[in-house]
Amino acid sequence: MIRVQGLFKEFDDPRSGIFRALDNVSFEVRPGEIYGLLGPNGAGKTTCLRILSTVLRPTRGLAEVDGINVVRNPEGVRSRIGFMSCNTGIYDRMTAWEMVEYYGRLYGIPEEKLQARITEIFNVLQMNDIRDRLGGKMSTGMKQKVSIARTIVHDPPVIIFDEPTSGLDVLVARAVLQAVSSLRDQGKCIIFSTHIMREVEKLCNRIGIIHRGKILAEGTLPELADKYQQPDVEELFFDLIQRREEEVRNSGTNSEA
Amino acid sequence: MSWKNIRLVFLREVRDQLRDRRTLFMITILPVLLYPMLGLGIVEMMLTFSEQPRVVVILNADDLPTSPALLDQSGIGEEWFENGAEETSKLRVLAERTPQAGNEEKSARRPRRGEKTDEELLSVAHQLAEKIETLHGLRPVADESMEATATPQPTSAESPESNTSSAISSADEKAEAASTEAKLTAAQDDISQQFGTSGFQVLVIIPKGYRAAMEAMQREIQTSSSATTGVDAKAIATRVPPVLVVRNSADDKSMVAFGRVQKALQSWEDAVRKFSFEQAGLPKELQHPARLAWIEVALEEQVAASVWSKMFPALLVIMALTGAFYPAIDLGAGEKERGTMETLLISPAKRVELVLGKFATIMLFSTATALLNLLSMGLTGQQMSAVMSDGMANRVSLDFPGLAPLAWLVILLLPLSALFSALCLALATFARSTKEGQYYLTPLLMVVMGLTMFCLSPAVEMTPLYSVIPVVNVALLLKGLLLNSASSGNLVVYAIPVLISSIGYSMLALWWAIELYNSEDVLFREAEKFDIRMWFRQLLRTKDAVPALPEAGFCFILILMLQFVAMTYMKPDLTNGDPGLTMMRLIVIQQLTMIACPAVFMGMLLTTSLRATFRLRMPSITAMALGVGLAIVAHPLTVELSQFLVEHQVFPELPESARQVMGLMKTGDKPTWLLLLVFAVTPAICEELAFRGFILSGLARGGRLAIAVGISSMMFGIIHMIPQQAFNAALLGLVLGLLAIYSRSLFPAMAFHFCNNAIATFHAGEGGRIVADGVFFSRDPDGFLRYDAPLLILCAIAGTLMIMHMIKVVIRDQDAKRRGLVPDFRDLTKGEEVIA
């Protein structure tokens, strides 16, 4: 269960003063559903997800994972989430098994349970051939699998994916998406950020469209199609973005006048 | 904090480092191989290196007396050299003498290509001898030691300024003198040049008739001593013509050869003297009337220890630092670069656990590097001393120092390693990339090496003050303990402060590293392009109500640098006029221009609210009363504390300049108002504006008031430079900072400062008319007013109460702010009024 309410995040940029990455963002994700955070680059997706993973702290507002506040009890949150992004790499000099094992131990999983769990994951993700391969010698696809394994080794109720298929080829991306989908079927609460429409259409129960730090629209795909009279997600997305851009430009000229 | 997690992180990092072949190589193979290689290389070089024998030409050697004989068959007799055969082998003596039977083979030496034959050498020597004797004749020997140079010394006959009354009156004589001068210069140039290309390094010219004259002198002494008529001994002695020994001091080779020849000749002369004394029937003890005896107490192992006591501390420091640095880069900036930092941060491990695990890894590698290197070096040294030629081994033994010093080495390595590991981890985390991290190594290495070199100088000894300075304390302790002498037993007592302070510094550095791990700014910082114009513009454009943290730091550095400038350029001219007034004027100028002005200008330039920055608000009566009261109460305590520290030699004696200033405060002739103005009012205003105004406001932006007060007091202390005053100032700075924060105003702090300085001035001026009453006050032998225990206890109680009250109020205010009841000073960015 993820709950975000009135979230603000400001950065100090030497060039332009204060940069507001998140502007009053609010949404909820329930267990057993995949929430898609859709937006162009620089919209604030990564910032939002990093706040949820406790790596960044919000300037203002509330963010809760499974009822635990990310600011007040970050360790509690971290033990309940799995997080994967293109920035969460794997170690070059560790084998796949060692990597997953290390994190399993950090998550406090008792030893026998851990071994059984890792075996299970490796079977499900078909990673048995890279069990003893060093990270530096893996292809991108293999690294992604290891990352996924690491993300779910402790069976977290909440999983956060930040553009998990970026840079992947079609086959590997498909495998990743299948894994995400099966996790949802296990009842996990999943939030998933992307800028690829197809993924959104195929996977997400609900989506939130974010641009320049603001959530422009939110809801299930049918709901949004109905509300904006636009069945095509892509067109809907671009329309909303354009409208927002105009707003920003107008408010800019207004302030100058 | 979970030890299990720390252990997990530690084990993973160590295993990771060991899997890196490069690291393994650097840490284990390299030291093990490097030193033996180096050692072998040096031994090889030494074997191939043979010091070329230097050539000494002795002209007219036949005229040397036969007893005692300077020369033997092959050259200068062995008995005249300190080290016998070894030294004679370094000098090749070409003596011009009639060859004795059976010596033809020895004397005919086939020269190598490019070298001159013996005949050539002798002919050049003869030419030089002629020229030198001519020159020597032109200028008589000046002093009794028979020291003469071939280069002209200015004499009164030459310098035109002096002796105008002497013979140089006519133009002719002047011209003659000038031409003589020119001839002389030309002559020595010629001699110098020819000597340089001659092929020999020293030329000894035995004058004609030397032997005959010596024998005659000895005969005369003999006869004259048996007769009792007055004898002109000097006349006898000066009838012996001088032996000219020619060398070129500018040439190293000549100087080295000359050194040997001179020693040989002097010991030969001793023998001649002895012989003459015997001839004259004088007791031989008269030769050495002063009866000096040189006694050596150093044991051989102590000489050896001296070599290691210099080398080991320096090497230990370098090895520990470099051994810490490279793993740290990998574990800090390297993590960021490889993209595994975020993965680590989302794990449930706390930041503390991550830092400690990494720290342990780095410390392991640092210690291992240092130990392996030292071991390898020590063993190589021992091997080398076995291989090296006897001569050198006699003078310096490279055997390992005993077991106890080695144990100390290992023990002291640990705090050093801890400090470096923590520091390197913090720096490496701060760096944005591994490249940037490596750039931090050079200045760190330079600073550390500078400190170590400072310690190795024999004049520097362990003192209580040094025992708490990082790096210096360990180096000095190690140096002292490795000396293996009896006095090093006393040093063991210093081990405690050294260990404790080192652990303290390590913890500080670790704390910094943990802070960095908690700072999103540092963890996600990417390399930026630094544009100075943009930076400057932004600095002036985005002004806050109060200064930013770096601005406070910069202000401090600016003030510090101005103080340095003052020290070098503003030396007071104490000779003209009233030195007292001059000093006082200087003090006021310094305070105003170098302390107050930077702070005020920076405030005007960089902040929007001078009122907030400099806390120019009206304080409450309580606050003012507290300020004055604390000053009164603190004074006896600080006086007694300073005296205590001076007596226990924690601080060195006051330097001269400080004593001068103290003396000024004593002079009764200055009007009170002037003294107060200079020593109390001016510092109170200027230093408070700077330290409790600009700097404290800036430091408080960091969020933690206690740390801000602490750092501003340390800065305040450092400005005072002299250790005693610095310590005093730092302590008072803490109270002043607390006052400023408690009262939200600068004025109570100024009042405290004023009262404190005013009382101190009166105290220095013989403490007014307070009479020693044996209970509260007393006078010490210097006439200073001293405070006794009852008064001190009262003051301590009062002071503690006041301080605790202030702390309580401040904590209450902070708490209220945190709970949102009062606007946070962090809302400064919106231009709201600051509360702190």
Interface residues (C-beta under 8 A of the other chain):
Chain A: P14 R15 G17 I18 S53 T54 V55 L56 R57 E75 R78 S79 I81 F83 S85 C86 N87 T88 G89 I90 Y91 D92 R93 M94 Y102 Y103 R105 L106 Y107 G108 R150
Chain B: N5 L8 R12 D16 R19 D20 R338 G339 T340 E342 T343 L345 I346 S347 P348 A349 K350 E520 L523 F524 E528 M534 W535 Q538 T542 T829
